[in-house]
Structures are given as C-alpha cells and as structure tokens.
Amino acid sequence: MTKTPSASGRPGATLSEPANPSIDDYLDEVWLAKGLSDNTLAAYRRDLTALATFLAPTALLDADPGRLFAYLGERFEGGYATRSAARALSCIRGFYRHSLAKGRIALDPSAALTQPKLARGLPKTITEQDVERLLSAPDISKPMGLRDRAMLELLYATGLRITELVTLTSGALNKRQGAVRVVGKGGKERLVPVGGVALDWLDRYEREALPSLDPDALSSALFPSNRKRAMTRQTFWHAIKRYAAIAGISTSVSPHTLRHAFATHLLNHGADLRAVQMMLGHADLSTTQIYTHVAKARLKSMHKTHHPRG
C-alpha cells in the first residue's frame, strides 16, 4: 500500500503547523527513501521545529556546532529521556547531512555531535509454567498441530532464532548425537544439543505428521508448510501468537520470547554463561550477559515473594 502524506500535504505535519521549507524538504526525502511511519515523521518534525525555535532568529541552515551543543544540553537538563535525546540527535544529524548533500550548507555543524549511549533493555521472557502451557496449546491430533508442537519444543530446547528454525533441513538433525546443526548469522555453523523431550516430539512428528504434510518429499525442509515448502518466519510468528492466546498467556509472546526463555531458564538453573553463549550463537559474551540480569531480577522477585522478610 502506498504511503500518503498528512492532511497538510507535508509528512508528519498537522494543518496548524507553520511551513518550514528546509524541514519540509528533509522530511519529504526521508518519507520517500525510508517509508517512515507517520508517528516517526511527526516526531522528527517536532524535534526539528523545537531546534528551529531554539535557534531563532538564526535559521536552521545557519546553525553552528556550539548552538547545537547548547540545544542538546538544554534538552538533557530538561529531563528528556536518553532514548528521546538519541532520536532527536539522529534526526538533527540526518537533517544536516541531507542539507550538505544538497549543497545548502558548506559544512555540517552536527558532525562533532556524538550519540548518547543507550541503556540496554532487559529481554522479555516468560515463566517456566507459561512455557509449559504454550507447548501444550497445539492440537496434536492433527498433523499441523503435531508439527507446531515439535517446533515449539525444539525452539525452547535449543534457543534457535526463528529464521534458523524455519530453514532447518531434515539432514540438520542428528538424533543419535542429540544435536542439531544450525547455520546462524554470517553463515556461521554451530551444533546445539537437543534434550530428550524435544527429540521424542521430533521423532513422533517425523513418524506421524511429516508423511502427510509432504508425502512426496518435495521439500528438504524439516518443517514444511501446507504448501510443501519451507515455512515463512511470519507464519510461525502468527502461530505462536495464536497458541499464546489459547494458553491464556497475557504477556506478549513471539519466537524470540522462547529464545529468551531458553537462556534465562538455563541460567536460573545454574548453567555456565559461556555454554549459553555458544548455544545461542552470540559472537560476543557481552550480548549473552544481559540474561544474567534477567536471572538476577527473577531471583530477587522470588525472594521478595516467598521469603518471610522479603
């Protein structure tokens, strides 16, 4: 569907907002090039309009680095969230890079501005009880339901990314060794152990459901769709949403939620951080360390709930 500008004819603008040719031109450019949402365009317009007001009577295109630093400093002192400040800075830098490329300014006054470091949010996860309800949601009396149960079991047992899961081939699973060979980001391969429960469900799926899903073995996919080819990420994402609703899980659940649950629950039960890193396929241990914060937060919550002096 083609995006349309706002009622004013200017992306991100309302009818009451005064026109600013340099802002309008920049937002037209990013609207066409990046397909940004109306909310993002409106936020960019607010950021640039606020900057123009701060700089007045100096025009936006005549700003110098000192005035830009002063503007950002005022935002910081005004209590703006770090993420909001980061978005404003990104918008300002984009505006001046665009103006430089168009030949409207000779030097970029925002070139020396640095992006504030954003605090990393904790990944969303679900409890072990929620996972059990989610895994039990598919109707295993039907081939599709049995396939989905096997996929959910494997996802929770291995912490695979959704793309890694739906692109698995039949030859990637070694039941004798209890491991699955995964091609992750950057084409890097890794072996991930698969627990006995997941292996049992995979064995049952291959015996009872796979022959009817792909009777002529037309697909090499371990989990073919009803069209006898590899499933799309979106198809399984919607399936998990549906099963979460069936299971009565109120929090938002996605394939990545099960990846987070895999890592968090392992650490809650004493797993080694480097082992979890290897299974997740993280190149840097610092990426995996975020889960230690989730585990600690869970332990604190349990202590507060169950300890008599919590």
C-alpha positions as CSV (number, residue, x, y, z in Angstrom):
1,M,0.0,0.0,0.0
2,T,1.4,3.4,-1.0
3,K,2.0,5.8,1.9
4,T,0.3,9.1,1.8
5,P,1.4,12.4,3.4
6,S,-0.6,14.0,6.1
7,A,-3.7,16.2,5.5
8,S,-1.4,19.2,5.3
9,G,0.4,17.6,2.3
10,R,3.6,17.6,4.4
11,P,4.8,14.3,6.0
12,G,4.4,14.4,9.8
13,A,2.7,17.8,9.8
14,T,-0.7,19.0,11.1
15,L,-2.8,21.6,9.4
16,S,-2.0,24.1,12.2
17,E,1.8,23.8,11.9
18,P,3.6,26.6,10.0
19,A,5.7,25.5,7.0
20,N,9.4,25.5,7.1
21,P,10.9,24.8,3.7
22,S,14.1,23.2,4.9
23,I,12.3,20.9,7.3
24,D,9.6,20.0,4.7
25,D,12.2,19.1,2.1
26,Y,14.2,16.9,4.5
27,L,11.0,15.0,5.7
28,D,9.9,14.6,2.1
29,E,13.2,13.0,1.4
30,V,13.1,10.5,4.3
31,W,9.5,9.8,3.7
32,L,10.2,8.7,0.2
33,A,13.5,7.0,0.9
34,K,12.8,5.1,4.1
35,G,9.0,4.8,4.3
36,L,8.9,6.0,7.9
37,S,5.7,5.8,9.8
38,D,3.5,8.9,10.4
39,N,4.4,8.8,14.1
40,T,8.1,8.8,13.4
41,L,7.8,11.6,10.8
42,A,5.7,13.7,13.3
43,A,8.4,13.1,16.0
44,Y,11.1,14.2,13.6
45,R,9.1,17.3,12.7
46,R,8.7,18.2,16.4
47,D,12.4,17.7,17.0
48,L,13.4,20.0,14.1
49,T,10.8,22.6,14.9
50,A,11.9,22.7,18.5
51,L,15.5,23.2,17.3
52,A,14.4,26.0,14.9
53,T,12.6,27.7,17.8
54,F,15.7,27.4,20.0
55,L,18.0,28.8,17.3
56,A,15.7,31.7,16.3
57,P,16.4,34.3,14.9
58,T,19.2,32.2,13.5
59,A,18.0,30.0,10.7
60,L,18.4,26.2,10.9
61,L,20.8,26.2,8.0
62,D,23.0,28.8,9.7
63,A,23.4,26.9,12.9
64,D,26.9,26.4,14.3
65,P,28.2,23.4,16.5
66,G,28.2,25.5,19.7
67,R,24.5,26.3,19.3
68,L,23.6,22.7,18.6
69,F,25.5,21.5,21.7
70,A,23.7,24.1,23.7
71,Y,20.3,22.9,22.4
72,L,21.1,19.3,23.3
73,G,22.4,20.3,26.7
74,E,19.2,22.1,27.4
75,R,17.2,19.0,26.5
76,F,19.3,16.9,28.8
77,E,18.9,19.4,31.7
78,G,15.1,19.4,31.0
79,G,14.9,15.8,31.9
80,Y,14.4,14.3,28.4
81,A,14.8,10.5,28.3
82,T,18.1,9.2,26.8
83,R,16.2,7.4,24.1
84,S,14.3,10.6,23.2
85,A,17.6,12.6,23.1
86,A,19.1,9.9,20.9
87,R,16.2,10.1,18.4
88,A,16.5,13.9,18.3
89,L,20.2,13.8,17.7
90,S,19.8,11.2,14.9
91,C,17.2,13.4,13.3
92,I,19.3,16.5,13.6
93,R,22.4,14.8,12.1
94,G,20.3,13.4,9.3
95,F,18.9,16.9,8.5
96,Y,22.3,18.5,8.3
97,R,23.8,15.6,6.3
98,H,20.9,16.0,3.8
99,S,21.4,19.7,3.7
100,L,25.2,19.3,3.0
101,A,24.5,16.7,0.2
102,K,22.0,19.2,-1.4
103,G,24.7,21.9,-1.3
104,R,22.6,24.1,1.0
105,I,25.4,24.3,3.6
106,A,29.2,24.2,3.2
107,L,30.0,22.4,6.5
108,D,27.9,20.0,8.6
109,P,27.6,21.7,12.1
110,S,26.4,18.4,13.6
111,A,29.4,16.3,12.6
112,A,31.0,16.6,16.0
113,L,27.9,15.6,17.9
114,T,28.1,12.1,19.5
115,Q,25.2,9.7,20.1
116,P,24.4,9.1,23.8
117,K,24.9,5.6,25.0
118,L,21.5,3.9,25.4
119,A,20.9,1.6,28.3
120,R,20.2,-1.9,27.1
121,G,16.6,-3.1,28.0
122,L,16.1,-6.5,29.5
123,P,14.8,-9.0,27.1
124,K,11.2,-10.1,27.7
125,T,10.7,-13.6,28.8
126,I,8.0,-15.9,30.3
127,T,7.9,-18.2,33.2
128,E,8.5,-22.0,33.0
129,Q,4.8,-22.5,33.8
130,D,3.8,-20.3,30.9
131,V,6.2,-22.2,28.6
132,E,4.5,-25.5,29.6
133,R,1.1,-24.1,28.8
134,L,2.3,-22.7,25.5
135,L,3.9,-26.0,24.4
136,S,0.7,-27.8,25.2
137,A,-1.5,-25.5,23.2
138,P,-1.3,-27.1,19.7
139,D,-3.8,-29.8,18.8
140,I,-1.5,-32.8,18.3
141,S,-4.3,-34.9,16.9
142,K,-3.8,-33.0,13.6
143,P,-0.6,-33.1,11.5
144,M,-0.2,-29.3,11.6
145,G,-0.6,-29.3,15.4
146,L,1.9,-32.0,15.9
147,R,4.3,-30.2,13.6
148,D,3.9,-27.0,15.6
149,R,4.3,-28.8,18.9
150,A,7.6,-30.3,17.7
151,M,8.7,-26.8,16.5
152,L,7.9,-25.2,19.9
153,E,9.6,-28.0,21.8
154,L,12.7,-27.6,19.6
155,L,12.7,-23.8,19.9
156,Y,12.6,-23.9,23.7
157,A,15.1,-26.8,23.8
158,T,17.7,-25.0,21.7
159,G,17.1,-21.3,21.8
160,L,17.2,-21.0,18.0
161,R,16.4,-17.8,16.2
162,I,13.2,-18.0,14.2
163,T,15.0,-17.9,10.9
164,E,17.3,-20.7,12.0
165,L,14.3,-22.8,12.9
166,V,12.2,-22.4,9.8
167,T,15.1,-23.0,7.5
168,L,16.2,-26.3,9.1
169,T,16.5,-29.2,6.7
170,S,15.9,-32.8,7.6
171,G,19.6,-33.5,7.5
172,A,20.4,-30.9,10.1
173,L,19.0,-33.0,13.0
174,N,21.2,-35.9,14.3
175,K,19.0,-37.9,16.7
176,R,21.8,-40.3,17.6
177,Q,24.0,-37.5,18.8
178,G,21.1,-35.5,20.2
179,A,22.1,-32.3,18.4
180,V,21.0,-30.0,15.6
181,R,23.4,-28.3,13.1
182,V,22.4,-24.7,12.7
183,V,23.5,-22.1,10.2
184,G,23.4,-18.8,12.1
185,K,24.2,-15.1,11.4
186,G,27.0,-14.6,8.9
187,G,26.7,-18.2,7.7
188,K,28.4,-19.5,10.8
189,E,27.6,-23.1,11.8
190,R,27.2,-24.4,15.3
191,L,26.0,-27.6,16.9
192,V,23.3,-27.2,19.6
193,P,22.3,-30.0,21.9
194,V,18.7,-31.1,21.9
195,G,17.1,-32.6,25.0
196,G,15.3,-35.9,25.2
197,V,11.8,-34.5,25.4
198,A,12.2,-32.4,22.3
199,L,13.8,-35.4,20.5
200,D,10.8,-37.6,21.4
201,W,8.4,-35.0,20.0
202,L,10.5,-34.6,16.8
203,D,10.6,-38.4,16.4
204,R,6.8,-38.6,16.8
205,Y,6.3,-35.7,14.3
206,E,8.5,-37.3,11.7
207,R,6.6,-40.6,12.0
208,E,3.1,-39.4,12.3
209,A,2.8,-36.0,10.7
210,L,5.6,-35.3,8.2
211,P,4.5,-38.1,5.7
212,S,1.1,-36.4,5.4
213,L,2.5,-32.9,5.2
214,D,4.9,-33.7,2.5
215,P,4.0,-37.2,1.1
216,D,6.2,-37.0,-1.9
217,A,9.2,-35.5,0.0
218,L,9.2,-32.5,-2.3
219,S,10.7,-30.2,0.3
220,S,14.0,-30.7,2.2
221,A,12.6,-28.5,5.0
222,L,12.3,-30.3,8.4
223,F,9.1,-28.3,9.0
224,P,7.3,-27.8,5.7
225,S,4.2,-25.6,5.4
226,N,0.9,-26.8,4.0
227,R,2.3,-25.8,0.6
228,K,5.1,-28.4,0.9
229,R,7.9,-25.9,1.2
230,A,9.8,-24.1,4.0
231,M,7.6,-22.1,6.3
232,T,8.0,-18.4,6.5
233,R,9.0,-16.6,9.7
234,Q,5.7,-14.7,9.6
235,T,3.6,-17.9,9.5
236,F,5.2,-19.3,12.6
237,W,5.2,-15.9,14.4
238,H,1.4,-15.8,13.9
239,A,1.1,-19.4,15.1
240,I,2.9,-18.6,18.4
241,K,0.6,-15.6,18.9
242,R,-2.4,-17.9,18.4
243,Y,-1.1,-20.6,20.8
244,A,-0.2,-18.0,23.4
245,A,-3.9,-16.8,23.3
246,I,-5.1,-20.4,23.6
247,A,-2.7,-20.9,26.6
248,G,-4.1,-17.8,28.3
249,I,-0.7,-16.1,28.4
250,S,-1.4,-12.4,28.9
251,T,2.1,-11.1,28.1
252,S,3.3,-10.6,24.5
253,V,4.9,-13.8,23.1
254,S,7.0,-14.2,20.0
255,P,9.5,-16.7,18.7
256,H,12.2,-14.6,20.3
257,T,10.4,-14.8,23.6
258,L,11.1,-18.6,23.7
259,R,14.8,-17.9,22.8
260,H,15.0,-15.5,25.8
261,A,13.2,-18.1,28.0
262,F,15.7,-20.8,26.9
263,A,18.6,-18.7,28.0
264,T,17.1,-17.3,31.2
265,H,15.8,-20.6,32.4
266,L,19.2,-22.3,31.8
267,L,20.9,-19.6,33.9
268,N,18.3,-19.8,36.6
269,H,19.2,-23.5,36.9
270,G,22.9,-22.9,37.1
271,A,24.1,-23.2,33.5
272,D,27.5,-21.7,32.5
273,L,27.3,-18.4,30.8
274,R,29.8,-19.3,28.1
275,A,27.9,-22.5,27.3
276,V,24.8,-20.5,26.8
277,Q,26.7,-18.1,24.6
278,M,27.8,-21.0,22.4
279,M,24.3,-22.4,22.1
280,L,22.7,-19.0,21.3
281,G,25.4,-18.3,18.7
282,H,26.4,-15.0,20.2
283,A,29.8,-13.7,18.8
284,D,30.4,-11.6,22.0
285,L,29.9,-12.8,25.5
286,S,28.6,-9.3,26.5
287,T,25.5,-10.0,24.4
288,T,24.7,-13.1,26.5
289,Q,25.4,-11.3,29.8
290,I,22.1,-9.4,29.5
291,Y,20.4,-12.7,30.6
292,T,22.3,-12.7,33.9
293,H,20.4,-9.5,34.7
294,V,17.1,-11.3,33.9
295,A,18.1,-14.2,36.1
296,K,19.0,-12.0,39.0
297,A,15.8,-10.0,38.6
298,R,13.8,-13.2,38.7
299,L,15.7,-14.4,41.8
300,K,15.0,-11.1,43.6
301,S,11.3,-11.3,42.7
302,M,11.2,-14.9,44.1
303,H,12.9,-13.8,47.3
304,K,10.6,-10.9,47.8
305,T,7.5,-13.1,47.2
306,H,8.5,-16.1,49.2
307,H,10.9,-15.1,51.9
308,P,9.2,-14.2,55.2
309,R,11.3,-11.0,55.4
310,G,11.3,-10.3,51.7
